[in-house]
Amino acid sequence: MNTVTRPRILVVGAGFAGVECVRRLERKLAPAEADVTLVTPFSYQLYLPLLPQVASGVLTPQSIALSLRRSKKYRTRILPGGAIGVDLKAKVCVVRTITDKIVNEPYDYIVLAPGSVTRTFDIPGLTEHAFGMKTLAEAAYIRDHVITQLDLADASDDPAERAARLQFVVVGGGYAGTETAACLQRLTHAAVTRYPRLDPGLIKWHLIDIAPKLMPELGDKLGRSAQEILGRRGIEVSLGVSIDKAGAEEVTFTDGRVVPTHTLIWTAGVVASPLMATLDAETVRGRLAVTPEMCLPGHDGVFSLGDSAAVPDLAKGDGAVCPPTAQHAMRQGKKVADNVIATLRGQPMQPYVHHDLGLVVDLGGKDAVSKPLGIELRGVPAQAVARGYHWSALRTNVAKTRVMTNWLLNAVAGDDFVRTGFQARKAARLKDFEFTDAYLTPEQVRARVEGQPVEGP
């Protein structure tokens, strides 16, 4: 008796790209046409652009974590774990489940959207002492840590220790770093008024970046406007500067300055997930080289998109690739789903083309700079555009309601300064959150798929 199995579509990653792809596959494919599996360690989609507002307490963590299991109508199987290798010849994805079991997941079509990880450099002490801003756990942890520094400074009788605990360093002059510094500075500025023993003048925030301009994508005028806003708030912006070394109680800048601090937040860019290196395929600065249809040349049924893929930006031309932004990832997710379906049905695929809608930067309160469709905005109009864009991009009505409620409550009642203490007994830094050492080499992937003993992760 012959058994006809449905094609297996495996989607790796539950970010903007992966979730948009899965939801479109579910809407446009009949149940009998294919089985869809989503590999992700967390059964939620994280709205990354709002992480700084979670770190500052404006938003609650669950408001930007959109559950993938909330709806009863979705039929995608969720495989709780992380992909650590892919064998393109055998059409097998190696997955480490959340129970630490390693399984081989076969596929007929694979969509690789594992996203990115924080970009680090070989700086002494960086991964041991710096915090990141890439995961929900990191944002929640940083909030607790920052408030803890105020408590410890208030409890200390040592002027040097008190001053060190009230200095904070953020590395990275892009959107994540600028918004993180701006939002957390507002939190500490509001909180210090509740600590009568602390001198508000001791609180110092440093934002540094090796680039010569702050957020160069915004253009010179808006970049300068953002820098002026930060300066008025007392945030010291240093450009052309990075970190020379990091310690538990001080950070040394490349210009020779030594800043006593217990808080170093590293947001100096991202790189493609290490999963891309396991494929033994061509990459562009770590991102998988794909066609405008987001296919991997020479391998049928392999698609890649989002932060992990170098998708040609046909709207710009001249060999440009799409930047790793949410607006591109969401639209690529829909297009790659259409191309997977077209392949299944023997129809021609379509290239991805999208004209950038602009950029928004929320600096907290009434401060913002935005550039929608090339129009430069500042202040309240820019803030309205920034929050309006983020709010409309949230995928579910539940998430939209939670975020809007949080914004309104914060506007009316102000900040709160609750330190949860959930992770107080376990120190955690950059190296503890993103598990970048969990991936296999191409040789290890091949050996594991063939059932041979494998040493390593």
N, C-alpha and C positions, 0 to 999 in steps of 0.2 A: 504494500500500500504506500503510495507516494504522499508525503506530507509537504504541502506548500507553505513556507513560512513567509511572514511579512518582512519587508526590508526593515533593517534596524538603523535608526538614526540616533547617533550619540552626540549630545551637545555638552561641551565641557565649559563650565563657568556660568555663574548666575548673576553676572553684572548686567549693565544696560544692554550690551550686545546679545548675550546668551538668553536672557529672559524675553527680550523682544522677539528673538528668533523662535523660541519655544512657543510663545503665545500665538504667533502667526501660523506656525505649523499646525497647532491644535485647531485654529479657526478654519484653515483652508484645506486640511487633509481629512479625508473620511477615515473613521477608525480602522477600517479594513486595509487601508493603503500602506500604513507603516506603524511601527512601534517607536515611540520616542522616549529616550532616557536622558535625564539631566544629571550630570556629575557636579556636585557642589558640597563643600563641607558644612555649609550653613543653609538652612531651608528658608532663606529670605534674600531679597534683592536690596542692597544697600545703596541709598542715594548719597553718593560720596560728596557732592558739592556742599552739602549742608553739615558735614562733619565738624567744622569749626564752631558751628552754633550748638552742637551737642557738647563739645569740649567746654564751651562757656556757659552751658546750662540754659541757654535760651530755648532749646528744643530737648525733649526727652529722647533717649536712645531708641525706643520702640517706634517713635513717630517717623523715623527715616529708614526703618528696617521693615520692608514690605514682605509679609509672609507669603511664601509660595504654596502653602497648604491651606490657605484660608477658604478658597473657593472649592466647592464640591464638584464643579463641572469639568475641571481640568483632568486630563487622563495621562499626563506625562508621569513616568516613573522617576522618582527622585532617588538617586544613589548617593547616600551621605558619605562623602569622602573627597579626596583630592587626586587629580590625575598627576602621576609622577613620571610617566613615560608613554610614548606611542610608537608602535611598530607598524610603519606604513605598509610594509610588504605583507605581513600577516593579517593586517587590519584588526589590530588588537590595541586597546588602551589599557595600560596598567594603572590601577587605582588603589591607593591606600585608604581604606575605609576609616571612619571615625573610631572603630574598635581596634585600629592598628593592624587589621588584616589586609594583606595584599591580594587583589583579585585581578584576573584578566577579563576585560570586558570587550567581547567581539563587536564589530560594527560593520555595516555596509556603507554608511555615510557618516562622516564625522565633521562636526562644526567646532572648531577650536576658538574659544573666546575666554581664555583663562585670565585675561586682564594683565595687570602689571604689578610690580613690587617696587618698593622704595629703592631709588638709586643711591648706592653708597660708594665711598672711595676708601682707599687704603690709608685711612687717617687713624693714628694711634688712639685707642680708647673710644672710637666713635660708636661702634655697635654695642659696646658694653655699657655706655653711659648716656646715650641719646635716646630720646623718645621719637616715635614716628607719628604720622597722622594719616594712616591709610586704612585702618580698620575701626569698627565700632568699639571694640575693646580698648584700643589705644586712645580714642577720644574720651571715653568714660574714665579711663585710668588717669589721663592728663588732668582732667578736671579735679579729681580727687587729690592728685599730687600738688597742683597749684594751690588749692585751698589749704592743704596740709602745710605748705611752706609758710603761709600766713600764720597758722596756728603755732608752728614751731618757732617762728620769729617772735611771736608775741610771748611765748613761754621762755625764751632765752634771755639771759642777762649779759651775754657776750656781744658787744657791739659789732665785732667782726662777723660773727656767725649770723647775727640778725641782718646785716647788710647783704651778706652772700645769699641768704634765703630769699631776699626780696629783689634779687636780680634775675632776669629771665632772658634767655638767648634763643632766638628762632633763626634757623639757617634756611634760606630759600626765598627769593624775592618774586616767586610766581604767585599764582592765585591762592594756592593752599597755604603757603607761608605767610603771605600778606594778610589774608583773612584770619588765619590762626592768631597772629600777633595782634591784630586789631580787636578781635572778639575777646581774647583772653585779657588784653590790657583793660578793656572796659569792665570786665569782671573784677579784676584786682582793684581798679580805681573805685568801683562801687563798694567792694568788700572792706577796704581799709578804713572806711569811715566807721565801721563797727568794731574796730580795734583801737581803743583810746590810747594804748601804750605804744602804738606804731606811728612813726613819722611818715606821712604819705610821700614825702620827698625821697624816701629811701627806695621806693618802688621804681625800678628801672627796667624797661624792656628794650632789647637790642634786636633789630632785624638786619641780617647781613646777607649779602649775595655776591658771588664772584663776578656776576654780570655788571656792565657799566650803567644799566638802566633798570628801574623797577617795572616789572610787567611790560616788557617792550612790545608785546602784541597789542596793547591798548593804544600805542602811539605816544609821541613825546608829551603832548598836552595833558592827556588823561593820566599818564604815568606820573608826571610832575604833580598833578592835582592830588593823586592818591598819596604821594610822598609828603605833600604839604599837610594833608589831613593827619597823617600819622605823626608828623613833627609837632603839630599843634597839641596833640594828645600826650606828647612827651616820649614817644617811641623814637629811639635813636636809630636811624637808617644808615648803614654803612655799605656802600657798593664797591665792587672791586676787591672784596675781602671775603675770605672763607675761614675755615677752622684748620689750625695747624695740628692741634692735639686736644683731646678731651679727657678730663679726669672727673672723679666723683664730686669734687668741690670747686673746680675751676676749669675754665676753657681758655685756650690760647688761640688768638686770632693770627692770621698770616701776616698782619701788619705789626705783630709784636705785642699787641695789647693782651694782658692777662685779666680776665673777668672772673672774679669769685662768684660762683653760682652753683646751685644744685639742680638747675633746670635747663637742659639743652634739648630743643625740639628741632628735629631734622626733617625738612620738607624740600630738599634740593633735587626735585625731579623724580621721575620714575623710569623704569626699564621694563621691557617685556618679561612676562613670566618665564622662569627658567625652564618651563616645559618645552618651550620652542627649541631649546638646544638639544633635546632628546630625540628630535625627529631626524637629525642628520641631514637637514635640508638647507637651502640657501636662505640667509637672513640679511636684513638691512638694519644695522645697529641693534641687533638682537631681535628685531621684529621679523616674522616670517614673510618672505617675499611672495606675494600673490598677484594674480591678474586683476584687472578692474572688476571682474565678476566674483572676486574673492576666492578663487580656486587656487590650489597649489599645483603649479605646472608639473606634468608628468605623473600625476597621481589622481586617478578618478575617484570622485566621491569625497575628496578632502577639501574643506573650506576653512578659512580663518579670517577673523575680523577683529575690530576693536583695538585696544592698546597693544595686543600681541601680534598684530599683522601690519605690514607696510602696504596699506591699500592705496593704489594710485589715486591722487586727487585730480580727477579729470576737469573739475570746475576751474582749478588754478592752472593746470598744465605745467609744462617745463619740468617734468619729472618729479613734481611735488608729491608727497604722500600725505594722507589725512592725519591731522594732529590727534593725539589721544584725548579727545573730549567726549562728553556725554552725548552732545547732539549728533556727532558722527556715529558713535557706537549704536545709539538707538535706531538710527535710520539704516545703518549697515545690517543690523539684526533682521529687520523686515525684508531687506533686499536679498540677504543670503537665504532666508527661508523660502522666498519666492524662487530662487535659483535651485535650491535643493528639490523643491516640488517640480520645477521644470525638468530637472534631470530625471527624476522618478518617472515623469510622464512622457519623456522623450521630446521635450520642447526646448527651444533655444533659451539660453540664459541671457540676462540683461546686465550691463555694467552698472556700477554704483556711481552716481553723480549727485552731489549736493553742494549748494552754495552756502557758505558760512553765514549764519544768522547774526553773528556778533558775539560780544563778550559782556559778562556782567560780573562785578566784584562788590560784594556786600561787606562793608566795613563796620557794620553794627550800628544800632541806633538810627539816626537820620543820615548817616554818612554812607555814600556809595559812589562808584563811578561805573558807567555802563556805556556800551557802544553798540546798540541794536541797529542792525542794517546800516552801519557806518555813521550813525548819528551820535555825537558825543554828548553825554548827559552827566550831571553831577548832582549831589545832594538828594533831596526828597524825590524828584522825578527819577533819578537813577536808581534809588532804593525801591521805588514802586515797580520799575521795570525788572530789577534783579529778583525781587521776591515774587513778582507775578510770573516770571519765567520759571523759577524753581517750583512754584506751587502748581503751575499747569503741567509741568513735566512729571510730577508724581503720578504713578500709574493707577492708584486706587483711590476711591472716594474716602475710604477710611483714613488713609495716609494724609490726604488733603485736609480732612477735618481736624486731625490731630495737630498737624503743623500750623494751620491757621489759628486753632485754639491756643497753642503754645505762644505764637507771636502776639496775639491779642492779650493774653494773660501777662506776658513779659512787659508789654507796653504799658499796661495799667498798673501792675503790682511791682514791677521791677525785678531785679535779680534775687535769687536766693543763694545761700552760701553753705549748703548742706554737704558735708563730707561723709560719704557712705561708709568708707572703711572696708568695702567688700574684699579688696586685694591688699590691704595694709600689711599683711604678714608675708606677702610674696612680692619681692621687687621684680619689676618687669621693664625691659628696655627694648630697643629696636630689634635686637636679635631674637627676642622671645615671642614675637607676634606673627611673623610672616613665614616662618618655616622654610626658608629658601635653601636649606641644606637637605631637604627631603627628596630631591629629584634624582633620577637615575641617569647614567650615561647611555648613549645609544647602544653600547655593547652590553650593558647590564639589562637594558630593555629586551634586547634580542635573546639573551640567555634566559631570562625569566619566562618569556613567551614560549621558548622551546623546552622549558621544564628543567633547565640546568641549574645547579646551585649558584647563588649569586651572593657576593660579599658587598657590603656597603649599606646604604639607606634601606 
